[in-house]
Structure formats: C-alpha cells, structure tokens
Amino acid sequence: MIKVFHIPVCPFCQRLEILVALKGVSSQVHFEVVDITKPRDPHLLTLTGGTTSLPVMELDGGRSLKESLVLLDFLEHRFPETRIRRTDPYERGIEGLLVTLADGMMVAGYRLVMNQDLDQRDARVEAWTASLLAIDAFLTKHGQETWLFDEFGWAELAFTPFFQRFAFLDYYEGFSVPEGPDFDRVRRWWAACVAHPAAQQTSDEEVIKSYYDYARGKGNGALPEGRTRSSFVFEPSWRDRPWPPKDKYKTHATDAELGLL
Ligand SMILES: N[C@@H](CCC(=O)N[C@@H](CS)C(=O)NCC(=O)O)C(=O)O
C-alpha cells in the first residue's frame, strides 16, 4: 500500500487523486488527511526532509518522495497497466511542454486572488491574462478539438485542479477567463477539464469558503489580522458555514461571520 499525506482542497494533492481515479487504482493508494492549521507531525517532517508542503508519499523501507509532478511520474510507472502519459516520444514532449505553463498560470492566479491593493489589481489581471494567452496559443498550435490529444490526459490532470481553484477569482475578483476569440481555445479546454468525471474531488463551494484567507492575502493556514481560526479548519465543516463576503477589498469578515467558531 502506498500512502500519500495530503491536504484536502490542495490542488497539488488533487493532481494525484485524479491520476489514481483515471488509473482505477484507488484501492492501492491510501490518502491520509493532514490538517494544515495544526503544527506538523514530526513523522511527516522526517518524510519530507524538513519542508512543510504536501503532498508527500510514504513508501516501504523508510523511503519517501515529494513534489506533485514527481509523485505523478512515480504513480504512472508504478501502475503501468493504464497509461496516462503519451507513449510517443514527441507527443510526450508536447504534453510536458504544456505542463511547464501550469506554474506561471498558478502563480499569476494566486497573486491576483491574494492581492489587497486595488492599485495593483490591473497589473495582476494583466499577468494572469498573459498566462492564459500563452496556454491558448499552445493549444491552438498543438491541440485537438477539445483536449491536447484525444482525451483527458497528463497535461489536463496537471492543470485541472488549478482551473477549479480559480472559482475563487470569479467569486472574489469578479473575473474569469476573458471574453473574446483570443481565449476561445483555452476557455473550451478549461470547461471540459473541470467537468471531467475523474476530477470531481472538490466543488466551487468548498474552494470559495476554504480560500477566504487567501482572498485576504494569507496563504497556507496563516491568519488574516483580527482572526483566530483559519478558513482551512476542518470543524466547522465548510458545508455548514455561510458564503463569505465577496468584496474582499472592503469587507473583512470575522471568525463568527465566517461561521468558524
Ligand atoms: N511544488 C509542490 C507544491 C505543494 C504545495 O504548495 N502544497 C501546499 C498546499 S496547496 C502546502 O502544502 N502548503 C502548506 C505548507 O507549505 O506548509 C508540489 O507540486 O507538490
């Protein structure tokens, strides 16, 4: 049994969950939940070599691996019966190239949702828009009608968790993929990715409620000023909490208003 320590709603961790679902090996990979709002268990720090970010994979013989793309590669080779990566060397290179664009888009999207300064907003929107244009151009050149190749594959599973997190941009910034033909290709890909049956581990509601602190400029369990409970706490469950205020630049909700007490 392979054990993966993960944070629910973490997009990097969800990449692994999607791959496991696509391969149909969920009975052979156990996902153990870690509460990001509490100090890390020393055992986890041993597995990661001291870093706090997850996912991390525990293997037999005291071995471990981390970094989502490394873990995806491990699982692809460990369970070769259903191949998700392309086997043709050139096509494999193309999907690898597209995956290199995921980080830039992720950073630009997170910088936009975490922005607290209205004067910075246009520049951050521009950076995020530029990252989408690059993906659109890549898909227009190399992609098929919907997917990069003939079905939801390696590149799709690397991007989809972030497309789903960007429900927070729509909610807190009133901003999604821009209108217009320059974005048609990436918009079509995005819509197909988030609707794929293997990628339904989270929902817009869970993302929007959990990432309220990001919208207030604080990531990874850090607390915005005046608050004592993170929006990533497990109890009360996000399901039982009210929707947070949308206007992150003006309204700063308390623990009580967020239903966190
Ligand atoms: N490059 C890493 C990034 C993982 C990452 O940033 N995970 C976040 C959650 S989304 C995390 O563990 N944050 C908590 C922390 O760093 O303490 C990967 O691809 O696995």
The ligand as an SDF file (V2000), in Angstrom:
LIG
                    3D

 20 19  0  0  0  0  0  0  0  0999 V2000
    5.6780   22.1990   -5.5260 N   0  0  0  0  0  0  0  0  0  0  0  0
    4.8270   21.4980   -4.5900 C   0  0  0  0  0  0  0  0  0  0  0  0
    3.8410   22.4860   -4.0150 C   0  0  0  0  0  0  0  0  0  0  0  0
    2.9500   21.8760   -2.9350 C   0  0  0  0  0  0  0  0  0  0  0  0
    2.2240   22.9470   -2.1090 C   0  0  0  0  0  0  0  0  0  0  0  0
    2.4730   24.1730   -2.2560 O   0  0  0  0  0  0  0  0  0  0  0  0
    1.3350   22.4930   -1.2160 N   0  0  0  0  0  0  0  0  0  0  0  0
    0.6590   23.4160   -0.3110 C   0  0  0  0  0  0  0  0  0  0  0  0
   -0.8390   23.1800   -0.2680 C   0  0  0  0  0  0  0  0  0  0  0  0
   -1.6370   23.6420   -1.7380 S   0  0  0  0  0  0  0  0  0  0  0  0
    1.0990   23.1600    1.1050 C   0  0  0  0  0  0  0  0  0  0  0  0
    1.4060   22.0460    1.4690 O   0  0  0  0  0  0  0  0  0  0  0  0
    1.0870   24.2020    1.9370 N   0  0  0  0  0  0  0  0  0  0  0  0
    1.3580   24.0730    3.3340 C   0  0  0  0  0  0  0  0  0  0  0  0
    2.7830   24.3820    3.6860 C   0  0  0  0  0  0  0  0  0  0  0  0
    3.5930   24.6730    2.7870 O   0  0  0  0  0  0  0  0  0  0  0  0
    3.0830   24.3400    4.8730 O   0  0  0  0  0  0  0  0  0  0  0  0
    4.1650   20.3250   -5.2920 C   0  0  0  0  0  0  0  0  0  0  0  0
    3.9980   20.3770   -6.5370 O   0  0  0  0  0  0  0  0  0  0  0  0
    3.8660   19.3100   -4.6410 O   0  0  0  0  0  0  0  0  0  0  0  0
  1  2  1  0
  2  3  1  0
  2 18  1  0
  3  4  1  0
  4  5  1  0
  5  6  2  0
  5  7  1  0
  7  8  1  0
  8  9  1  0
  8 11  1  0
  9 10  1  0
 11 12  2  0
 11 13  1  0
 13 14  1  0
 14 15  1  0
 15 16  2  0
 15 17  1  0
 18 19  2  0
 18 20  1  0
M  END
$$$$
